Amino acid sequence: MPYGEFVDSAVPPELRERVLSAALDELTRWGVERFSVEAMATGHGIDADSVYRYWGNTQRLLLDVMFHKSDQTVVTPNTGSLRGDLEAMALSVAAYLNTVVGRKLLRVMIVDDRALHSDDTRTIYWRRRYEIVRAILDRAAVRGELREGVDPLTGVQILLAPLNIRVLYTNEPLDDAYCLRVAELAWHALARH
């Protein structure tokens, strides 16, 4: 599903860019819990009613912001092999996480004591990220490449956790060599040998 599902297709492009830029600024400053359409609109000279008219609610706006850049970079590869798909996926995720926006949004997605409430914005975001890698594992299973008993969630975490952790705890970029080493380890853990 493209990120555009979170926005009315009739939104004028210049308004969309202004709103997404303002929302990104507010989201990375205040986080999911403290984000406010009204505060964003006031602080950035945007009409709040226009935001609600096109996005409907705060969650749809936040999800549009989160997926806007990542969906352009993080795509489901289909190289024809589990190893190739894991490598391509690791490189794709790294390309996104090596951007300022990618790093800021990853940090916003951290669940802490302030995040313990009923909002499911993070769950929707992570579920979609999970589905991208899950597609790789499903295709590998059909091709007979996946070993028996692989839990898909664990498989996804084996690939993505090292990349996310490195970004969260260091300022080091995710270089290609590191991504390929992580993909190789994931392949050894997941593949039928």
PyMOL commands that place a pseudoatom at each C-alpha (Angstrom):
pseudoatom trace, name=CA, resn=MET, resi=1, chain=A, elem=C, hetatm=0, pos=[0.000, 0.000, 0.000]
pseudoatom trace, name=CA, resn=PRO, resi=2, chain=A, elem=C, hetatm=0, pos=[1.456, 3.379, -0.888]
pseudoatom trace, name=CA, resn=TYR, resi=3, chain=A, elem=C, hetatm=0, pos=[1.693, 6.089, 1.743]
pseudoatom trace, name=CA, resn=GLY, resi=4, chain=A, elem=C, hetatm=0, pos=[-0.853, 8.137, -0.222]
pseudoatom trace, name=CA, resn=GLU, resi=5, chain=A, elem=C, hetatm=0, pos=[-3.652, 6.082, 1.315]
pseudoatom trace, name=CA, resn=PHE, resi=6, chain=A, elem=C, hetatm=0, pos=[-3.439, 8.381, 4.327]
pseudoatom trace, name=CA, resn=VAL, resi=7, chain=A, elem=C, hetatm=0, pos=[-4.263, 11.565, 2.424]
pseudoatom trace, name=CA, resn=ASP, resi=8, chain=A, elem=C, hetatm=0, pos=[-7.112, 12.762, 0.250]
pseudoatom trace, name=CA, resn=SER, resi=9, chain=A, elem=C, hetatm=0, pos=[-5.881, 12.602, -3.353]
pseudoatom trace, name=CA, resn=ALA, resi=10, chain=A, elem=C, hetatm=0, pos=[-7.392, 16.044, -4.011]
pseudoatom trace, name=CA, resn=VAL, resi=11, chain=A, elem=C, hetatm=0, pos=[-5.001, 17.856, -1.656]
pseudoatom trace, name=CA, resn=PRO, resi=12, chain=A, elem=C, hetatm=0, pos=[-3.125, 20.556, -3.582]
pseudoatom trace, name=CA, resn=PRO, resi=13, chain=A, elem=C, hetatm=0, pos=[0.537, 19.463, -3.924]
pseudoatom trace, name=CA, resn=GLU, resi=14, chain=A, elem=C, hetatm=0, pos=[1.935, 22.703, -2.479]
pseudoatom trace, name=CA, resn=LEU, resi=15, chain=A, elem=C, hetatm=0, pos=[-0.320, 22.388, 0.585]
pseudoatom trace, name=CA, resn=ARG, resi=16, chain=A, elem=C, hetatm=0, pos=[0.676, 18.759, 1.029]
pseudoatom trace, name=CA, resn=GLU, resi=17, chain=A, elem=C, hetatm=0, pos=[4.366, 19.611, 0.989]
pseudoatom trace, name=CA, resn=ARG, resi=18, chain=A, elem=C, hetatm=0, pos=[3.863, 22.485, 3.472]
pseudoatom trace, name=CA, resn=VAL, resi=19, chain=A, elem=C, hetatm=0, pos=[1.806, 20.319, 5.813]
pseudoatom trace, name=CA, resn=LEU, resi=20, chain=A, elem=C, hetatm=0, pos=[4.162, 17.325, 5.630]
pseudoatom trace, name=CA, resn=SER, resi=21, chain=A, elem=C, hetatm=0, pos=[7.178, 19.533, 6.289]
pseudoatom trace, name=CA, resn=ALA, resi=22, chain=A, elem=C, hetatm=0, pos=[5.474, 21.202, 9.246]
pseudoatom trace, name=CA, resn=ALA, resi=23, chain=A, elem=C, hetatm=0, pos=[4.183, 17.899, 10.602]
pseudoatom trace, name=CA, resn=LEU, resi=24, chain=A, elem=C, hetatm=0, pos=[7.647, 16.316, 10.332]
pseudoatom trace, name=CA, resn=ASP, resi=25, chain=A, elem=C, hetatm=0, pos=[9.134, 19.247, 12.232]
pseudoatom trace, name=CA, resn=GLU, resi=26, chain=A, elem=C, hetatm=0, pos=[6.523, 18.962, 14.989]
pseudoatom trace, name=CA, resn=LEU, resi=27, chain=A, elem=C, hetatm=0, pos=[6.597, 15.169, 15.130]
pseudoatom trace, name=CA, resn=THR, resi=28, chain=A, elem=C, hetatm=0, pos=[10.362, 14.976, 15.531]
pseudoatom trace, name=CA, resn=ARG, resi=29, chain=A, elem=C, hetatm=0, pos=[10.251, 17.754, 18.119]
pseudoatom trace, name=CA, resn=TRP, resi=30, chain=A, elem=C, hetatm=0, pos=[7.331, 16.521, 20.242]
pseudoatom trace, name=CA, resn=GLY, resi=31, chain=A, elem=C, hetatm=0, pos=[6.829, 12.861, 19.392]
pseudoatom trace, name=CA, resn=VAL, resi=32, chain=A, elem=C, hetatm=0, pos=[3.655, 10.966, 18.610]
pseudoatom trace, name=CA, resn=GLU, resi=33, chain=A, elem=C, hetatm=0, pos=[1.998, 11.535, 21.974]
pseudoatom trace, name=CA, resn=ARG, resi=34, chain=A, elem=C, hetatm=0, pos=[2.438, 15.297, 22.142]
pseudoatom trace, name=CA, resn=PHE, resi=35, chain=A, elem=C, hetatm=0, pos=[1.857, 16.028, 18.448]
pseudoatom trace, name=CA, resn=SER, resi=36, chain=A, elem=C, hetatm=0, pos=[-0.990, 18.467, 17.872]
pseudoatom trace, name=CA, resn=VAL, resi=37, chain=A, elem=C, hetatm=0, pos=[-2.469, 19.506, 14.540]
pseudoatom trace, name=CA, resn=GLU, resi=38, chain=A, elem=C, hetatm=0, pos=[-3.565, 22.793, 16.088]
pseudoatom trace, name=CA, resn=ALA, resi=39, chain=A, elem=C, hetatm=0, pos=[-0.093, 23.583, 17.470]
pseudoatom trace, name=CA, resn=MET, resi=40, chain=A, elem=C, hetatm=0, pos=[1.494, 22.604, 14.157]
pseudoatom trace, name=CA, resn=ALA, resi=41, chain=A, elem=C, hetatm=0, pos=[-0.937, 24.780, 12.220]
pseudoatom trace, name=CA, resn=THR, resi=42, chain=A, elem=C, hetatm=0, pos=[-0.417, 27.770, 14.510]
pseudoatom trace, name=CA, resn=GLY, resi=43, chain=A, elem=C, hetatm=0, pos=[3.369, 27.424, 14.541]
pseudoatom trace, name=CA, resn=HIS, resi=44, chain=A, elem=C, hetatm=0, pos=[3.671, 27.034, 10.787]
pseudoatom trace, name=CA, resn=GLY, resi=45, chain=A, elem=C, hetatm=0, pos=[0.936, 29.332, 9.503]
pseudoatom trace, name=CA, resn=ILE, resi=46, chain=A, elem=C, hetatm=0, pos=[-1.287, 26.548, 8.184]
pseudoatom trace, name=CA, resn=ASP, resi=47, chain=A, elem=C, hetatm=0, pos=[-5.071, 26.387, 8.397]
pseudoatom trace, name=CA, resn=ALA, resi=48, chain=A, elem=C, hetatm=0, pos=[-5.949, 23.504, 10.767]
pseudoatom trace, name=CA, resn=ASP, resi=49, chain=A, elem=C, hetatm=0, pos=[-9.348, 23.053, 9.095]
pseudoatom trace, name=CA, resn=SER, resi=50, chain=A, elem=C, hetatm=0, pos=[-7.583, 22.348, 5.783]
pseudoatom trace, name=CA, resn=VAL, resi=51, chain=A, elem=C, hetatm=0, pos=[-5.467, 19.694, 7.467]
pseudoatom trace, name=CA, resn=TYR, resi=52, chain=A, elem=C, hetatm=0, pos=[-8.552, 17.959, 8.860]
pseudoatom trace, name=CA, resn=ARG, resi=53, chain=A, elem=C, hetatm=0, pos=[-10.387, 18.331, 5.551]
pseudoatom trace, name=CA, resn=TYR, resi=54, chain=A, elem=C, hetatm=0, pos=[-7.690, 16.474, 3.619]
pseudoatom trace, name=CA, resn=TRP, resi=55, chain=A, elem=C, hetatm=0, pos=[-6.236, 14.104, 6.232]
pseudoatom trace, name=CA, resn=GLY, resi=56, chain=A, elem=C, hetatm=0, pos=[-9.309, 13.559, 8.395]
pseudoatom trace, name=CA, resn=ASN, resi=57, chain=A, elem=C, hetatm=0, pos=[-7.505, 13.107, 11.705]
pseudoatom trace, name=CA, resn=THR, resi=58, chain=A, elem=C, hetatm=0, pos=[-4.148, 13.377, 13.425]
pseudoatom trace, name=CA, resn=GLN, resi=59, chain=A, elem=C, hetatm=0, pos=[-3.238, 9.721, 13.000]
pseudoatom trace, name=CA, resn=ARG, resi=60, chain=A, elem=C, hetatm=0, pos=[-3.693, 9.780, 9.224]
pseudoatom trace, name=CA, resn=LEU, resi=61, chain=A, elem=C, hetatm=0, pos=[-1.451, 12.846, 9.039]
pseudoatom trace, name=CA, resn=LEU, resi=62, chain=A, elem=C, hetatm=0, pos=[1.222, 11.225, 11.218]
pseudoatom trace, name=CA, resn=LEU, resi=63, chain=A, elem=C, hetatm=0, pos=[1.176, 8.041, 9.148]
pseudoatom trace, name=CA, resn=ASP, resi=64, chain=A, elem=C, hetatm=0, pos=[1.429, 10.042, 5.939]
pseudoatom trace, name=CA, resn=VAL, resi=65, chain=A, elem=C, hetatm=0, pos=[4.495, 11.812, 7.339]
pseudoatom trace, name=CA, resn=MET, resi=66, chain=A, elem=C, hetatm=0, pos=[6.080, 8.535, 8.462]
pseudoatom trace, name=CA, resn=PHE, resi=67, chain=A, elem=C, hetatm=0, pos=[5.513, 6.725, 5.176]
pseudoatom trace, name=CA, resn=HIS, resi=68, chain=A, elem=C, hetatm=0, pos=[6.058, 9.655, 2.805]
pseudoatom trace, name=CA, resn=LYS, resi=69, chain=A, elem=C, hetatm=0, pos=[9.841, 9.267, 2.572]
pseudoatom trace, name=CA, resn=SER, resi=70, chain=A, elem=C, hetatm=0, pos=[10.264, 5.680, 3.704]
pseudoatom trace, name=CA, resn=ASP, resi=71, chain=A, elem=C, hetatm=0, pos=[7.915, 4.215, 1.087]
pseudoatom trace, name=CA, resn=GLN, resi=72, chain=A, elem=C, hetatm=0, pos=[9.981, 5.879, -1.623]
pseudoatom trace, name=CA, resn=THR, resi=73, chain=A, elem=C, hetatm=0, pos=[13.152, 4.177, -0.355]
pseudoatom trace, name=CA, resn=VAL, resi=74, chain=A, elem=C, hetatm=0, pos=[12.186, 0.962, 1.452]
pseudoatom trace, name=CA, resn=VAL, resi=75, chain=A, elem=C, hetatm=0, pos=[10.646, -1.368, -1.110]
pseudoatom trace, name=CA, resn=THR, resi=76, chain=A, elem=C, hetatm=0, pos=[10.075, -5.107, -1.187]
pseudoatom trace, name=CA, resn=PRO, resi=77, chain=A, elem=C, hetatm=0, pos=[12.868, -6.557, -3.304]
pseudoatom trace, name=CA, resn=ASN, resi=78, chain=A, elem=C, hetatm=0, pos=[12.300, -9.561, -5.534]
pseudoatom trace, name=CA, resn=THR, resi=79, chain=A, elem=C, hetatm=0, pos=[15.695, -10.777, -6.699]
pseudoatom trace, name=CA, resn=GLY, resi=80, chain=A, elem=C, hetatm=0, pos=[14.633, -14.397, -7.016]
pseudoatom trace, name=CA, resn=SER, resi=81, chain=A, elem=C, hetatm=0, pos=[16.564, -15.642, -3.995]
pseudoatom trace, name=CA, resn=LEU, resi=82, chain=A, elem=C, hetatm=0, pos=[16.293, -15.294, -0.229]
pseudoatom trace, name=CA, resn=ARG, resi=83, chain=A, elem=C, hetatm=0, pos=[19.922, -14.215, 0.055]
pseudoatom trace, name=CA, resn=GLY, resi=84, chain=A, elem=C, hetatm=0, pos=[19.536, -11.573, -2.659]
pseudoatom trace, name=CA, resn=ASP, resi=85, chain=A, elem=C, hetatm=0, pos=[16.286, -10.282, -1.164]
pseudoatom trace, name=CA, resn=LEU, resi=86, chain=A, elem=C, hetatm=0, pos=[17.786, -10.013, 2.323]
pseudoatom trace, name=CA, resn=GLU, resi=87, chain=A, elem=C, hetatm=0, pos=[20.785, -8.121, 0.946]
pseudoatom trace, name=CA, resn=ALA, resi=88, chain=A, elem=C, hetatm=0, pos=[18.603, -5.770, -1.108]
pseudoatom trace, name=CA, resn=MET, resi=89, chain=A, elem=C, hetatm=0, pos=[16.268, -5.190, 1.835]
pseudoatom trace, name=CA, resn=ALA, resi=90, chain=A, elem=C, hetatm=0, pos=[19.138, -4.401, 4.221]
pseudoatom trace, name=CA, resn=LEU, resi=91, chain=A, elem=C, hetatm=0, pos=[20.601, -1.930, 1.715]
pseudoatom trace, name=CA, resn=SER, resi=92, chain=A, elem=C, hetatm=0, pos=[17.178, -0.357, 1.130]
pseudoatom trace, name=CA, resn=VAL, resi=93, chain=A, elem=C, hetatm=0, pos=[16.515, 0.097, 4.844]
pseudoatom trace, name=CA, resn=ALA, resi=94, chain=A, elem=C, hetatm=0, pos=[20.018, 1.512, 5.302]
pseudoatom trace, name=CA, resn=ALA, resi=95, chain=A, elem=C, hetatm=0, pos=[19.473, 4.035, 2.504]
pseudoatom trace, name=CA, resn=TYR, resi=96, chain=A, elem=C, hetatm=0, pos=[16.459, 5.325, 4.413]
pseudoatom trace, name=CA, resn=LEU, resi=97, chain=A, elem=C, hetatm=0, pos=[17.996, 5.185, 7.890]
pseudoatom trace, name=CA, resn=ASN, resi=98, chain=A, elem=C, hetatm=0, pos=[21.103, 7.013, 6.674]
pseudoatom trace, name=CA, resn=THR, resi=99, chain=A, elem=C, hetatm=0, pos=[18.977, 10.089, 5.977]
pseudoatom trace, name=CA, resn=VAL, resi=100, chain=A, elem=C, hetatm=0, pos=[18.339, 12.749, 8.605]
pseudoatom trace, name=CA, resn=VAL, resi=101, chain=A, elem=C, hetatm=0, pos=[14.585, 12.151, 8.271]
pseudoatom trace, name=CA, resn=GLY, resi=102, chain=A, elem=C, hetatm=0, pos=[14.975, 8.378, 8.599]
pseudoatom trace, name=CA, resn=ARG, resi=103, chain=A, elem=C, hetatm=0, pos=[17.015, 8.682, 11.772]
pseudoatom trace, name=CA, resn=LYS, resi=104, chain=A, elem=C, hetatm=0, pos=[14.695, 11.235, 13.344]
pseudoatom trace, name=CA, resn=LEU, resi=105, chain=A, elem=C, hetatm=0, pos=[11.584, 9.214, 12.592]
pseudoatom trace, name=CA, resn=LEU, resi=106, chain=A, elem=C, hetatm=0, pos=[13.140, 5.992, 13.894]
pseudoatom trace, name=CA, resn=ARG, resi=107, chain=A, elem=C, hetatm=0, pos=[13.827, 7.741, 17.183]
pseudoatom trace, name=CA, resn=VAL, resi=108, chain=A, elem=C, hetatm=0, pos=[10.227, 9.013, 17.315]
pseudoatom trace, name=CA, resn=MET, resi=109, chain=A, elem=C, hetatm=0, pos=[9.024, 5.430, 16.992]
pseudoatom trace, name=CA, resn=ILE, resi=110, chain=A, elem=C, hetatm=0, pos=[10.646, 4.363, 20.268]
pseudoatom trace, name=CA, resn=VAL, resi=111, chain=A, elem=C, hetatm=0, pos=[8.072, 3.205, 22.791]
pseudoatom trace, name=CA, resn=ASP, resi=112, chain=A, elem=C, hetatm=0, pos=[8.725, 4.553, 26.275]
pseudoatom trace, name=CA, resn=ASP, resi=113, chain=A, elem=C, hetatm=0, pos=[6.627, 5.419, 29.329]
pseudoatom trace, name=CA, resn=ARG, resi=114, chain=A, elem=C, hetatm=0, pos=[5.040, 8.332, 27.457]
pseudoatom trace, name=CA, resn=ALA, resi=115, chain=A, elem=C, hetatm=0, pos=[3.922, 5.941, 24.703]
pseudoatom trace, name=CA, resn=LEU, resi=116, chain=A, elem=C, hetatm=0, pos=[1.811, 3.749, 26.958]
pseudoatom trace, name=CA, resn=HIS, resi=117, chain=A, elem=C, hetatm=0, pos=[-1.636, 4.736, 25.770]
pseudoatom trace, name=CA, resn=SER, resi=118, chain=A, elem=C, hetatm=0, pos=[-4.250, 3.506, 23.351]
pseudoatom trace, name=CA, resn=ASP, resi=119, chain=A, elem=C, hetatm=0, pos=[-2.918, 5.202, 20.184]
pseudoatom trace, name=CA, resn=ASP, resi=120, chain=A, elem=C, hetatm=0, pos=[-1.948, 2.553, 17.634]
pseudoatom trace, name=CA, resn=THR, resi=121, chain=A, elem=C, hetatm=0, pos=[0.015, 4.779, 15.228]
pseudoatom trace, name=CA, resn=ARG, resi=122, chain=A, elem=C, hetatm=0, pos=[3.279, 2.984, 15.952]
pseudoatom trace, name=CA, resn=THR, resi=123, chain=A, elem=C, hetatm=0, pos=[1.633, -0.421, 15.602]
pseudoatom trace, name=CA, resn=ILE, resi=124, chain=A, elem=C, hetatm=0, pos=[0.293, 0.488, 12.155]
pseudoatom trace, name=CA, resn=TYR, resi=125, chain=A, elem=C, hetatm=0, pos=[3.726, 1.764, 11.115]
pseudoatom trace, name=CA, resn=TRP, resi=126, chain=A, elem=C, hetatm=0, pos=[5.648, -1.281, 12.349]
pseudoatom trace, name=CA, resn=ARG, resi=127, chain=A, elem=C, hetatm=0, pos=[3.038, -3.699, 10.964]
pseudoatom trace, name=CA, resn=ARG, resi=128, chain=A, elem=C, hetatm=0, pos=[3.579, -2.303, 7.482]
pseudoatom trace, name=CA, resn=ARG, resi=129, chain=A, elem=C, hetatm=0, pos=[7.349, -2.510, 7.849]
pseudoatom trace, name=CA, resn=TYR, resi=130, chain=A, elem=C, hetatm=0, pos=[6.917, -6.119, 9.016]
pseudoatom trace, name=CA, resn=GLU, resi=131, chain=A, elem=C, hetatm=0, pos=[4.755, -6.951, 5.976]
pseudoatom trace, name=CA, resn=ILE, resi=132, chain=A, elem=C, hetatm=0, pos=[7.484, -5.816, 3.583]
pseudoatom trace, name=CA, resn=VAL, resi=133, chain=A, elem=C, hetatm=0, pos=[10.055, -8.236, 5.005]
pseudoatom trace, name=CA, resn=ARG, resi=134, chain=A, elem=C, hetatm=0, pos=[7.423, -10.916, 5.580]
pseudoatom trace, name=CA, resn=ALA, resi=135, chain=A, elem=C, hetatm=0, pos=[6.811, -10.931, 1.805]
pseudoatom trace, name=CA, resn=ILE, resi=136, chain=A, elem=C, hetatm=0, pos=[10.477, -11.865, 1.318]
pseudoatom trace, name=CA, resn=LEU, resi=137, chain=A, elem=C, hetatm=0, pos=[10.122, -14.784, 3.714]
pseudoatom trace, name=CA, resn=ASP, resi=138, chain=A, elem=C, hetatm=0, pos=[6.840, -15.940, 2.169]
pseudoatom trace, name=CA, resn=ARG, resi=139, chain=A, elem=C, hetatm=0, pos=[8.388, -16.035, -1.318]
pseudoatom trace, name=CA, resn=ALA, resi=140, chain=A, elem=C, hetatm=0, pos=[11.425, -17.880, 0.033]
pseudoatom trace, name=CA, resn=ALA, resi=141, chain=A, elem=C, hetatm=0, pos=[9.135, -20.478, 1.617]
pseudoatom trace, name=CA, resn=VAL, resi=142, chain=A, elem=C, hetatm=0, pos=[7.329, -21.012, -1.694]
pseudoatom trace, name=CA, resn=ARG, resi=143, chain=A, elem=C, hetatm=0, pos=[10.703, -21.486, -3.435]
pseudoatom trace, name=CA, resn=GLY, resi=144, chain=A, elem=C, hetatm=0, pos=[11.736, -23.982, -0.742]
pseudoatom trace, name=CA, resn=GLU, resi=145, chain=A, elem=C, hetatm=0, pos=[14.554, -21.789, 0.539]
pseudoatom trace, name=CA, resn=LEU, resi=146, chain=A, elem=C, hetatm=0, pos=[13.241, -21.135, 4.046]
pseudoatom trace, name=CA, resn=ARG, resi=147, chain=A, elem=C, hetatm=0, pos=[14.045, -23.666, 6.720]
pseudoatom trace, name=CA, resn=GLU, resi=148, chain=A, elem=C, hetatm=0, pos=[11.173, -25.294, 8.597]
pseudoatom trace, name=CA, resn=GLY, resi=149, chain=A, elem=C, hetatm=0, pos=[9.793, -23.643, 11.712]
pseudoatom trace, name=CA, resn=VAL, resi=150, chain=A, elem=C, hetatm=0, pos=[10.897, -20.073, 11.021]
pseudoatom trace, name=CA, resn=ASP, resi=151, chain=A, elem=C, hetatm=0, pos=[8.712, -17.635, 12.923]
pseudoatom trace, name=CA, resn=PRO, resi=152, chain=A, elem=C, hetatm=0, pos=[8.148, -14.749, 10.488]
pseudoatom trace, name=CA, resn=LEU, resi=153, chain=A, elem=C, hetatm=0, pos=[8.304, -12.053, 13.171]
pseudoatom trace, name=CA, resn=THR, resi=154, chain=A, elem=C, hetatm=0, pos=[11.614, -13.375, 14.464]
pseudoatom trace, name=CA, resn=GLY, resi=155, chain=A, elem=C, hetatm=0, pos=[12.884, -13.611, 10.899]
pseudoatom trace, name=CA, resn=VAL, resi=156, chain=A, elem=C, hetatm=0, pos=[12.052, -9.969, 10.294]
pseudoatom trace, name=CA, resn=GLN, resi=157, chain=A, elem=C, hetatm=0, pos=[13.705, -8.952, 13.555]
pseudoatom trace, name=CA, resn=ILE, resi=158, chain=A, elem=C, hetatm=0, pos=[16.882, -10.901, 12.720]
pseudoatom trace, name=CA, resn=LEU, resi=159, chain=A, elem=C, hetatm=0, pos=[17.359, -8.696, 9.662]
pseudoatom trace, name=CA, resn=LEU, resi=160, chain=A, elem=C, hetatm=0, pos=[16.119, -5.319, 10.894]
pseudoatom trace, name=CA, resn=ALA, resi=161, chain=A, elem=C, hetatm=0, pos=[17.118, -5.199, 14.568]
pseudoatom trace, name=CA, resn=PRO, resi=162, chain=A, elem=C, hetatm=0, pos=[20.884, -4.784, 14.016]
pseudoatom trace, name=CA, resn=LEU, resi=163, chain=A, elem=C, hetatm=0, pos=[20.298, -1.968, 11.517]
pseudoatom trace, name=CA, resn=ASN, resi=164, chain=A, elem=C, hetatm=0, pos=[17.851, -0.141, 13.784]
pseudoatom trace, name=CA, resn=ILE, resi=165, chain=A, elem=C, hetatm=0, pos=[19.994, -0.601, 16.890]
pseudoatom trace, name=CA, resn=ARG, resi=166, chain=A, elem=C, hetatm=0, pos=[23.115, 0.741, 15.211]
pseudoatom trace, name=CA, resn=VAL, resi=167, chain=A, elem=C, hetatm=0, pos=[21.228, 3.864, 14.128]
pseudoatom trace, name=CA, resn=LEU, resi=168, chain=A, elem=C, hetatm=0, pos=[19.620, 4.353, 17.534]
pseudoatom trace, name=CA, resn=TYR, resi=169, chain=A, elem=C, hetatm=0, pos=[22.808, 4.023, 19.545]
pseudoatom trace, name=CA, resn=THR, resi=170, chain=A, elem=C, hetatm=0, pos=[25.458, 5.500, 17.263]
pseudoatom trace, name=CA, resn=ASN, resi=171, chain=A, elem=C, hetatm=0, pos=[25.837, 8.271, 14.752]
pseudoatom trace, name=CA, resn=GLU, resi=172, chain=A, elem=C, hetatm=0, pos=[27.664, 5.922, 12.401]
pseudoatom trace, name=CA, resn=PRO, resi=173, chain=A, elem=C, hetatm=0, pos=[26.211, 5.470, 8.934]
pseudoatom trace, name=CA, resn=LEU, resi=174, chain=A, elem=C, hetatm=0, pos=[25.031, 2.045, 7.852]
pseudoatom trace, name=CA, resn=ASP, resi=175, chain=A, elem=C, hetatm=0, pos=[27.620, 1.221, 5.201]
pseudoatom trace, name=CA, resn=ASP, resi=176, chain=A, elem=C, hetatm=0, pos=[27.075, -1.427, 2.539]
pseudoatom trace, name=CA, resn=ALA, resi=177, chain=A, elem=C, hetatm=0, pos=[29.612, -3.848, 4.045]
pseudoatom trace, name=CA, resn=TYR, resi=178, chain=A, elem=C, hetatm=0, pos=[27.820, -3.818, 7.406]
pseudoatom trace, name=CA, resn=CYS, resi=179, chain=A, elem=C, hetatm=0, pos=[24.416, -4.312, 5.747]
pseudoatom trace, name=CA, resn=LEU, resi=180, chain=A, elem=C, hetatm=0, pos=[25.702, -7.248, 3.714]
pseudoatom trace, name=CA, resn=ARG, resi=181, chain=A, elem=C, hetatm=0, pos=[27.187, -8.868, 6.842]
pseudoatom trace, name=CA, resn=VAL, resi=182, chain=A, elem=C, hetatm=0, pos=[23.821, -8.522, 8.632]
pseudoatom trace, name=CA, resn=ALA, resi=183, chain=A, elem=C, hetatm=0, pos=[22.010, -9.976, 5.599]
pseudoatom trace, name=CA, resn=GLU, resi=184, chain=A, elem=C, hetatm=0, pos=[24.476, -12.871, 5.495]
pseudoatom trace, name=CA, resn=LEU, resi=185, chain=A, elem=C, hetatm=0, pos=[23.866, -13.664, 9.169]
pseudoatom trace, name=CA, resn=ALA, resi=186, chain=A, elem=C, hetatm=0, pos=[20.107, -13.457, 8.621]
pseudoatom trace, name=CA, resn=TRP, resi=187, chain=A, elem=C, hetatm=0, pos=[20.393, -15.760, 5.595]
pseudoatom trace, name=CA, resn=HIS, resi=188, chain=A, elem=C, hetatm=0, pos=[22.328, -18.346, 7.631]
pseudoatom trace, name=CA, resn=ALA, resi=189, chain=A, elem=C, hetatm=0, pos=[19.675, -18.209, 10.358]
pseudoatom trace, name=CA, resn=LEU, resi=190, chain=A, elem=C, hetatm=0, pos=[16.691, -18.456, 8.006]
pseudoatom trace, name=CA, resn=ALA, resi=191, chain=A, elem=C, hetatm=0, pos=[17.710, -20.500, 4.978]
pseudoatom trace, name=CA, resn=ARG, resi=192, chain=A, elem=C, hetatm=0, pos=[17.342, -24.201, 4.436]
pseudoatom trace, name=CA, resn=HIS, resi=193, chain=A, elem=C, hetatm=0, pos=[20.882, -25.599, 4.126]
for i in range(1, 193): cmd.bond("trace and resi %d" % i, "trace and resi %d" % (i + 1))
show_as sticks, trace
zoom trace
